[in-house]
Amino acid sequence: MDKRFEEMLLDYALENDASKRRDIETRLWKEFGAVKAVLILDLSGFSLLTQKYGIVHYLSMVRRMQLTVEPIIEAYDGNVLKFEADNCLAIFPDTLPAIRAGIAMQLALDASNLLTPDDLDVRIACGIDYGKILIIGNEDCFGDAVNRAYKLGEDVAAANEILVTRDAMDRVHPEADLRRRAVNISISGIAIPAYAIEYRAQE
């Protein structure tokens, strides 16, 4: 983690004066703050696949996922901050490119799965939010938008789903013509109004 960021956090923790803590917080946001769309990608089926086929099998799927999604994220003006276990944390300038990247990743993996046995098919879930976050170097970020994107991508979204908070979706112009349906999500008693993106061709 960025040394300057760590030092400022420690200064905050050791400061007893509330006004001085506010000053430190203001400086933190000024130096590290940004307003971005956050996308969390989670590879589905970890426990079941690892138990059934072993960790090497699953790690090979993780690597294939990484190689597939990173260039897509970059093509939509996104930035991969980190791959961690079977997750990906990426940021985008706004909601629409994050959604477009999510759709492109899902479709790319659909195509890739045609070339592999069923037990090596890679399926992902995505959660997207937008808001003010702290970006630490080029490796991590923190904030409500990050937390909510993680909740959607890891805890709620099923394989092949892309879930977007209502706050993030409000930034998408109607002319984008995205098909979506409202979903009611409550986690630990906290309601997160959201939408599921319907990106597959209707039959």
Secondary structure, 3 states (H helix, E strand, C coil): CCHHHHHHHHHHHHCCCHHHHHHHHHHHHHHHEEEEEEEEEEECCHHHHHHHHCHHHHHHHHHHHHHHHHHHHHHCCCEEEEEECCEEEEEECCHHHHHHHHHHHHHHHHHHHCCCCHHHCCCEEEEEEEEEEEEECCCEEECHHHHHHHHHHHHHCCCCCEEEEHHHHCCCCHHHCCCEEEECCEECCEECCEEEECCCCCC
